[in-house]
Amino acid sequence: MPWLQRSVAACVAAPLQKAAPESPSIGHAQLPELISRETVRALEAELDNGASIAALRRFNDLLANLPAGSWEAALRPVMCELAYNLESFNPAFTAVLLRVQQTIGVSDYVRRDTALKSLIQPLAGEYGMHNNEAQALTHRELFSLFYADLLREPLEEALAANPRPAAAHRFFAQMMRDLNTACADAMQQACYAMGYNLAIEYLADYEKTWMLDSFRALDARVLAPAGRPLTEWVFLEVHAEGEAEHAAIGHDAVVAFVPAAEEVDR
């Protein structure tokens, strides 16, 4: 089975200690055994030593150390790519939800519903929706404020000039190809998509935490001394604080839904 080999094998978040509910209409003995938390934790360590973590570390080190005389010219195209890249994860999250929903009639009713209840939360959060809270600014609105504060120009102008930046678009196209890869059946495709989601969320925790640190360093070393300190920190802070929770939610969805039989021999 490809899903674990290609994604969860290197990409899970710290587990939440919750047991998956069972369908009231199906005896426990009739349901497939779920992947164990111990298995998922063992797989998690592999991503920490992978190429993605090294690339994120390298990017953020470069960001923190941009030259005082050329940081703006260097950062402007990067921020345009980042705007597209960040939004492109929303259709990826939507695709993951769809894959799980398409197991209707195949997966267990309660397990499917439990997984979807978890998976919808990070996507809703992208649009400022959180349980028991009034709707806040969307993450696109927060990024627009951050961009304008950093580069002293509206994001809309940058996106109009380059609406589909090459690197971010290429990455998005590859994500969607991955998530739409045909598997043997709907259950396998859903399990693969959930593993892919874990990879996204697990890496995002590193990415956003380091990005906040890097912009703080750039601000202290270059921006504030030049008389243009950053004031719009909410976008960075929300992501640095929230990605670990999103990763844990995705992890919880996996251990509530994915059969142990989907694990590959390693």
C-alpha beads as a LAMMPS data file, in Angstrom:
LAMMPS data file: protein, C-alpha beads

266 atoms
265 bonds

1 atom types
1 bond types

-500.0 500.0 xlo xhi
-500.0 500.0 ylo yhi
-500.0 500.0 zlo zhi

Masses

1 110.0

Atoms # bond

1 1 1 0.000 0.000 0.000
2 1 1 1.564 3.326 -1.033
3 1 1 0.116 5.815 1.408
4 1 1 2.342 5.020 4.375
5 1 1 5.433 4.494 2.287
6 1 1 5.090 7.829 0.503
7 1 1 3.904 10.073 3.296
8 1 1 3.064 8.929 6.801
9 1 1 6.280 6.977 6.875
10 1 1 7.930 10.313 7.409
11 1 1 5.304 12.702 8.563
12 1 1 3.204 12.498 11.709
13 1 1 2.542 14.845 14.581
14 1 1 2.550 14.199 18.308
15 1 1 -0.543 12.135 19.113
16 1 1 -3.529 13.148 21.172
17 1 1 -4.570 10.633 23.759
18 1 1 -8.095 9.937 22.551
19 1 1 -9.608 6.597 21.659
20 1 1 -11.468 6.315 18.367
21 1 1 -15.201 5.692 18.841
22 1 1 -16.696 2.600 17.302
23 1 1 -19.851 2.320 15.224
24 1 1 -22.840 1.374 17.388
25 1 1 -24.107 -0.890 14.620
26 1 1 -20.930 -2.927 14.102
27 1 1 -19.256 -5.073 16.705
28 1 1 -15.676 -4.186 17.563
29 1 1 -14.450 -7.576 16.357
30 1 1 -15.865 -6.894 12.882
31 1 1 -14.048 -3.590 12.388
32 1 1 -10.495 -3.571 11.024
33 1 1 -7.804 -2.880 13.582
34 1 1 -6.582 0.714 13.433
35 1 1 -3.006 1.808 12.991
36 1 1 -1.411 2.155 16.411
37 1 1 -0.081 5.317 17.967
38 1 1 3.200 3.524 18.602
39 1 1 3.580 2.786 14.895
40 1 1 2.811 6.361 13.966
41 1 1 5.249 7.720 16.552
42 1 1 7.972 5.446 15.205
43 1 1 7.376 6.732 11.682
44 1 1 7.440 10.342 12.831
45 1 1 11.159 10.348 13.566
46 1 1 12.043 9.717 9.937
47 1 1 10.874 13.132 8.767
48 1 1 13.077 14.881 11.311
49 1 1 16.122 13.592 9.459
50 1 1 14.744 14.164 5.966
51 1 1 15.523 16.595 3.172
52 1 1 12.451 18.748 3.828
53 1 1 13.547 19.758 7.309
54 1 1 17.028 20.607 6.040
55 1 1 15.565 22.730 3.228
56 1 1 13.303 24.629 5.618
57 1 1 16.218 25.288 7.957
58 1 1 18.369 26.534 5.089
59 1 1 15.638 28.862 3.791
60 1 1 15.010 30.419 7.180
61 1 1 18.707 30.902 7.880
62 1 1 18.985 32.799 4.596
63 1 1 15.891 34.835 5.444
64 1 1 17.237 35.880 8.835
65 1 1 20.540 36.947 7.294
66 1 1 19.396 38.920 4.244
67 1 1 21.772 41.838 3.539
68 1 1 20.670 45.217 4.855
69 1 1 21.232 46.836 1.473
70 1 1 19.295 44.385 -0.685
71 1 1 16.812 42.543 1.511
72 1 1 13.777 44.208 -0.064
73 1 1 14.662 43.345 -3.657
74 1 1 15.519 39.793 -2.633
75 1 1 12.373 39.277 -0.579
76 1 1 9.724 40.775 -2.875
77 1 1 9.540 37.852 -5.365
78 1 1 9.779 35.366 -2.502
79 1 1 6.768 36.915 -0.787
80 1 1 4.767 36.733 -4.006
81 1 1 5.586 33.033 -4.269
82 1 1 4.698 32.588 -0.605
83 1 1 1.279 34.212 -1.035
84 1 1 0.383 31.699 -3.745
85 1 1 1.985 28.797 -1.900
86 1 1 0.111 29.380 1.338
87 1 1 -3.264 29.631 -0.369
88 1 1 -2.566 26.535 -2.463
89 1 1 -2.701 24.351 0.631
90 1 1 -6.431 25.067 1.019
91 1 1 -7.458 23.076 -2.082
92 1 1 -5.056 20.372 -0.938
93 1 1 -6.819 20.184 2.443
94 1 1 -10.161 20.134 0.613
95 1 1 -8.950 17.246 -1.543
96 1 1 -8.024 15.274 1.578
97 1 1 -11.512 15.778 2.990
98 1 1 -13.056 14.666 -0.288
99 1 1 -10.989 11.486 -0.381
100 1 1 -12.227 10.514 3.087
101 1 1 -15.821 11.445 2.257
102 1 1 -15.654 9.248 -0.835
103 1 1 -15.208 6.172 1.346
104 1 1 -18.927 6.337 2.135
105 1 1 -20.266 2.811 2.037
106 1 1 -16.746 1.415 2.401
107 1 1 -15.357 2.779 5.668
108 1 1 -17.078 2.607 9.043
109 1 1 -19.720 5.317 9.521
110 1 1 -18.492 6.542 12.905
111 1 1 -14.781 6.294 12.115
112 1 1 -15.287 8.257 8.901
113 1 1 -17.307 10.931 10.669
114 1 1 -14.741 11.198 13.471
115 1 1 -11.898 11.658 11.009
116 1 1 -13.777 14.305 9.045
117 1 1 -14.683 16.153 12.229
118 1 1 -10.970 16.523 12.901
119 1 1 -9.850 17.211 9.337
120 1 1 -12.314 20.062 8.773
121 1 1 -10.945 22.124 11.657
122 1 1 -7.626 23.307 10.144
123 1 1 -9.362 24.165 6.863
124 1 1 -12.027 26.158 8.692
125 1 1 -9.274 27.920 10.634
126 1 1 -7.826 29.179 7.342
127 1 1 -10.985 31.251 7.038
128 1 1 -10.981 32.541 10.592
129 1 1 -13.430 29.997 11.971
130 1 1 -12.707 28.356 15.309
131 1 1 -14.945 26.467 17.704
132 1 1 -16.920 28.699 20.071
133 1 1 -15.368 31.897 18.677
134 1 1 -16.608 34.683 16.427
135 1 1 -15.210 34.512 12.914
136 1 1 -11.861 36.302 12.757
137 1 1 -9.780 37.548 9.833
138 1 1 -8.963 34.907 7.266
139 1 1 -5.353 33.852 6.867
140 1 1 -5.346 35.508 3.440
141 1 1 -6.355 38.793 5.080
142 1 1 -3.683 38.378 7.744
143 1 1 -1.033 37.682 5.115
144 1 1 -2.093 40.760 3.138
145 1 1 -1.617 42.918 6.223
146 1 1 1.783 41.384 6.900
147 1 1 2.920 41.837 3.299
148 1 1 1.884 45.500 3.222
149 1 1 3.635 46.155 6.530
150 1 1 6.834 44.472 5.377
151 1 1 7.157 45.831 1.838
152 1 1 5.097 49.028 2.109
153 1 1 2.903 48.147 -0.855
154 1 1 -0.402 46.298 -1.262
155 1 1 -0.285 42.586 -1.947
156 1 1 -2.948 42.966 -4.619
157 1 1 -0.533 44.841 -6.883
158 1 1 2.099 42.114 -6.611
159 1 1 -0.421 39.376 -7.354
160 1 1 -1.842 41.288 -10.317
161 1 1 1.656 41.582 -11.783
162 1 1 2.432 37.892 -11.207
163 1 1 -0.766 35.958 -10.463
164 1 1 0.793 32.513 -10.876
165 1 1 4.415 32.548 -9.667
166 1 1 6.293 29.682 -11.256
167 1 1 7.783 27.817 -8.292
168 1 1 4.665 27.957 -6.119
169 1 1 2.438 26.949 -9.024
170 1 1 4.680 23.997 -9.838
171 1 1 4.554 22.865 -6.207
172 1 1 0.759 23.212 -6.127
173 1 1 0.344 21.223 -9.336
174 1 1 2.489 18.433 -7.914
175 1 1 0.496 18.340 -4.665
176 1 1 -2.758 17.969 -6.561
177 1 1 -1.301 15.261 -8.800
178 1 1 -0.174 13.405 -5.696
179 1 1 -3.559 13.698 -4.007
180 1 1 -5.426 12.653 -7.142
181 1 1 -3.232 9.635 -7.812
182 1 1 -5.458 6.655 -8.426
183 1 1 -5.126 3.891 -5.844
184 1 1 -6.656 0.438 -5.937
185 1 1 -9.777 1.557 -4.095
186 1 1 -11.355 4.501 -2.285
187 1 1 -10.081 3.416 1.116
188 1 1 -6.470 3.256 -0.016
189 1 1 -6.756 6.669 -1.649
190 1 1 -8.238 8.173 1.519
191 1 1 -5.495 6.688 3.681
192 1 1 -2.816 7.989 1.334
193 1 1 -4.384 11.470 1.359
194 1 1 -4.502 11.508 5.158
195 1 1 -0.834 10.579 5.289
196 1 1 -0.068 13.369 2.840
197 1 1 -1.982 15.773 5.065
198 1 1 0.133 14.720 8.024
199 1 1 3.269 15.558 6.076
200 1 1 1.951 19.031 5.280
201 1 1 0.953 19.826 8.841
202 1 1 4.012 18.325 10.493
203 1 1 6.404 20.273 8.277
204 1 1 4.337 23.442 8.665
205 1 1 5.005 23.450 12.400
206 1 1 8.739 23.695 11.773
207 1 1 8.290 26.103 8.872
208 1 1 6.112 28.668 10.628
209 1 1 8.014 28.574 13.926
210 1 1 11.311 29.159 12.159
211 1 1 9.788 31.819 9.909
212 1 1 8.634 33.816 12.922
213 1 1 12.115 33.548 14.425
214 1 1 13.729 34.606 11.140
215 1 1 11.555 37.678 10.693
216 1 1 12.176 38.671 14.295
217 1 1 15.905 38.458 13.616
218 1 1 15.600 40.417 10.365
219 1 1 13.477 43.041 12.072
220 1 1 15.928 43.519 14.938
221 1 1 19.000 43.587 12.705
222 1 1 17.759 45.473 9.624
223 1 1 14.193 46.768 9.642
224 1 1 13.945 48.468 13.030
225 1 1 17.346 50.217 12.743
226 1 1 16.241 51.509 9.324
227 1 1 13.156 53.080 10.882
228 1 1 10.594 50.652 9.470
229 1 1 10.012 48.013 12.148
230 1 1 7.409 45.352 11.580
231 1 1 4.127 45.990 13.376
232 1 1 1.825 43.336 11.849
233 1 1 2.942 40.142 13.550
234 1 1 -0.409 38.362 13.832
235 1 1 -0.029 36.286 10.663
236 1 1 3.316 34.881 11.780
237 1 1 2.290 34.410 15.403
238 1 1 -0.990 32.666 14.602
239 1 1 0.783 30.134 12.409
240 1 1 3.711 29.588 14.748
241 1 1 1.292 28.891 17.592
242 1 1 -1.366 26.978 15.655
243 1 1 0.458 24.576 13.352
244 1 1 1.349 22.136 16.121
245 1 1 -2.337 21.914 17.020
246 1 1 -3.254 21.342 13.377
247 1 1 -0.644 18.611 13.136
248 1 1 -2.044 16.917 16.236
249 1 1 -5.572 17.115 14.835
250 1 1 -4.431 15.446 11.629
251 1 1 -2.634 12.784 13.634
252 1 1 -5.754 12.118 15.660
253 1 1 -7.788 11.725 12.468
254 1 1 -5.376 9.082 11.171
255 1 1 -5.426 6.912 14.286
256 1 1 -9.231 7.117 14.289
257 1 1 -9.622 5.947 10.699
258 1 1 -6.658 4.244 9.024
259 1 1 -6.631 0.432 9.248
260 1 1 -3.429 -1.186 10.438
261 1 1 -3.532 -3.324 7.290
262 1 1 -2.674 -0.237 5.240
263 1 1 0.810 -0.219 6.770
264 1 1 3.481 -1.439 4.376
265 1 1 6.331 -3.763 5.203
266 1 1 9.416 -1.607 5.604

Bonds

1 1 1 2
2 1 2 3
3 1 3 4
4 1 4 5
5 1 5 6
6 1 6 7
7 1 7 8
8 1 8 9
9 1 9 10
10 1 10 11
11 1 11 12
12 1 12 13
13 1 13 14
14 1 14 15
15 1 15 16
16 1 16 17
17 1 17 18
18 1 18 19
19 1 19 20
20 1 20 21
21 1 21 22
22 1 22 23
23 1 23 24
24 1 24 25
25 1 25 26
26 1 26 27
27 1 27 28
28 1 28 29
29 1 29 30
30 1 30 31
31 1 31 32
32 1 32 33
33 1 33 34
34 1 34 35
35 1 35 36
36 1 36 37
37 1 37 38
38 1 38 39
39 1 39 40
40 1 40 41
41 1 41 42
42 1 42 43
43 1 43 44
44 1 44 45
45 1 45 46
46 1 46 47
47 1 47 48
48 1 48 49
49 1 49 50
50 1 50 51
51 1 51 52
52 1 52 53
53 1 53 54
54 1 54 55
55 1 55 56
56 1 56 57
57 1 57 58
58 1 58 59
59 1 59 60
60 1 60 61
61 1 61 62
62 1 62 63
63 1 63 64
64 1 64 65
65 1 65 66
66 1 66 67
67 1 67 68
68 1 68 69
69 1 69 70
70 1 70 71
71 1 71 72
72 1 72 73
73 1 73 74
74 1 74 75
75 1 75 76
76 1 76 77
77 1 77 78
78 1 78 79
79 1 79 80
80 1 80 81
81 1 81 82
82 1 82 83
83 1 83 84
84 1 84 85
85 1 85 86
86 1 86 87
87 1 87 88
88 1 88 89
89 1 89 90
90 1 90 91
91 1 91 92
92 1 92 93
93 1 93 94
94 1 94 95
95 1 95 96
96 1 96 97
97 1 97 98
98 1 98 99
99 1 99 100
100 1 100 101
101 1 101 102
102 1 102 103
103 1 103 104
104 1 104 105
105 1 105 106
106 1 106 107
107 1 107 108
108 1 108 109
109 1 109 110
110 1 110 111
111 1 111 112
112 1 112 113
113 1 113 114
114 1 114 115
115 1 115 116
116 1 116 117
117 1 117 118
118 1 118 119
119 1 119 120
120 1 120 121
121 1 121 122
122 1 122 123
123 1 123 124
124 1 124 125
125 1 125 126
126 1 126 127
127 1 127 128
128 1 128 129
129 1 129 130
130 1 130 131
131 1 131 132
132 1 132 133
133 1 133 134
134 1 134 135
135 1 135 136
136 1 136 137
137 1 137 138
138 1 138 139
139 1 139 140
140 1 140 141
141 1 141 142
142 1 142 143
143 1 143 144
144 1 144 145
145 1 145 146
146 1 146 147
147 1 147 148
148 1 148 149
149 1 149 150
150 1 150 151
151 1 151 152
152 1 152 153
153 1 153 154
154 1 154 155
155 1 155 156
156 1 156 157
157 1 157 158
158 1 158 159
159 1 159 160
160 1 160 161
161 1 161 162
162 1 162 163
163 1 163 164
164 1 164 165
165 1 165 166
166 1 166 167
167 1 167 168
168 1 168 169
169 1 169 170
170 1 170 171
171 1 171 172
172 1 172 173
173 1 173 174
174 1 174 175
175 1 175 176
176 1 176 177
177 1 177 178
178 1 178 179
179 1 179 180
180 1 180 181
181 1 181 182
182 1 182 183
183 1 183 184
184 1 184 185
185 1 185 186
186 1 186 187
187 1 187 188
188 1 188 189
189 1 189 190
190 1 190 191
191 1 191 192
192 1 192 193
193 1 193 194
194 1 194 195
195 1 195 196
196 1 196 197
197 1 197 198
198 1 198 199
199 1 199 200
200 1 200 201
201 1 201 202
202 1 202 203
203 1 203 204
204 1 204 205
205 1 205 206
206 1 206 207
207 1 207 208
208 1 208 209
209 1 209 210
210 1 210 211
211 1 211 212
212 1 212 213
213 1 213 214
214 1 214 215
215 1 215 216
216 1 216 217
217 1 217 218
218 1 218 219
219 1 219 220
220 1 220 221
221 1 221 222
222 1 222 223
223 1 223 224
224 1 224 225
225 1 225 226
226 1 226 227
227 1 227 228
228 1 228 229
229 1 229 230
230 1 230 231
231 1 231 232
232 1 232 233
233 1 233 234
234 1 234 235
235 1 235 236
236 1 236 237
237 1 237 238
238 1 238 239
239 1 239 240
240 1 240 241
241 1 241 242
242 1 242 243
243 1 243 244
244 1 244 245
245 1 245 246
246 1 246 247
247 1 247 248
248 1 248 249
249 1 249 250
250 1 250 251
251 1 251 252
252 1 252 253
253 1 253 254
254 1 254 255
255 1 255 256
256 1 256 257
257 1 257 258
258 1 258 259
259 1 259 260
260 1 260 261
261 1 261 262
262 1 262 263
263 1 263 264
264 1 264 265
265 1 265 266
